[in-house]
Amino acid sequence: MIRITIDDKDATEIFFHLVEQVREANQRLIEIGHRLDKILRKEQTIMANIDQVLEDIANEKTLIGSVGQVLQTLRDQLTAQGVEQEKIDKAFAGLEENKQALADALVAGTPSAPATGGSETPAT
């Protein structure tokens, strides 16, 4: 059996050393907590941005679908009024190009997803 004797002075020093280590560990935990709070706030911002992107995509699909419906309704009305099919086809060829240009513009304005497994390529 080994017996260690510690006098009051040594015990006091050991106690204050342990208290200081506990304070430092507590301070580190507080700093970690602050960093986690920042991460959680950033996550909420990212999720809000993703929700907005999804809403924008849904609105774009609705807009493109609405344009298609308007064009079809207009085509049907012109046909019903006896406009020559050749004129209708010529007019609608241009309208379909405009519809496609609108769809392309909406897609161009939507950021692309980052590439997986490599460096990100910015959308142009």
N, C-alpha and C positions, 0 to 999 in steps of 0.2 A: 504494500500500500504506500502511495506517495501522498504526502501532505504538503499543500502549498499554503503559505501564510501570507496574507495581504494586509498591510496596515491600513488605517483609515485614509491616509493621504493617497495611497495607490488606488484604493477603492473609489475614492472621490474622482480621481483623474480618469479611471476607467469608466465610471458612470457618465461624466461629462463628455468623454470621447464618444460613447455610445449614443448619448443624446444628440450630439452634433451629427453623427451618421444618420440617425433617424430624421433629423431636420432636413439634411441634404436629400435623402430619399423622398421625403414628403414634397420638397420643392420640385424634384424631378417629376414626380407623379402629377403635380399641379400643372407643370409645363406640358406634359403629355396630354392631360385633359384639355388644355387650351388648343393644342394642335388637333385633337380629335374633334373639338367643336368646330374649328375652321374647316376641317374635312367634311363634316356633316353639312355645314352651310353651303359649301361648294357643291356637294352632292344634290342638295335641294335645288340649287340654281340650275345645275345640269339637267335634272329631271324636269324642271319647269321649261327649259329650252327644248327638250325632247318633246314634251307635250305640245308645245307651240309648233314645232316642225310637223308633228303628226296632224295637228289641226290644219296647218297650211296645206299639207298634201291632200287632205280630204277636201278642203275648199277648192283646190286646183282641179281635182277630179270632177267636182260638182260643176265648176265653171266650164270645163271642157265639155262635159256631158250636156250642159245647158246650151252651149253654142251649137252642138250637134243637133239638139232638139229644135232649136230655132231655125237652123238651116233646113231640116227636114220639113218642118211646118211650112216654111216659105216655099220650098219646092212643091209641096202638095198643093198650096194655094195657087201657085202659078200654073200648074198642070190643070187644076180645076177650072181656071179662067181661060183655058184654051191657048196659052202661050206655046209657041212652037217648041218642041222638045230640044231641038238643036240649040236654040237660044238659052233655054234653061240649063242645058248641059254646059254650055260655054260659061255662063254666069257662075254656075256652081263649081266649076273647076277652079276659078279664082277664089271663091269663098272657101273651098276645101283647103287651098293653099294657105289662106289666111288663118284658118282654123289650125292647121298644122304648124304654122309659124307661131301662133299663140301657145300651142302645146309645147313647142320647142323652147320658147322664151321662158315659160314657167319652169320647165325642167332645168334650163340653164341657170335660173335664179335659185335653184334648190341645191344646197351643198351636198356633195357626194359623200358617201360613207368612207371613212379612212380604210386604207388597205390593211389587210390582216397579215401579220407575220413579217412585216417589213416597214420601211419608212413610209411616211404619209406623202401622198402626192396631192398638192393643192389643186382644187377644181379651177378650171379656166373658163 
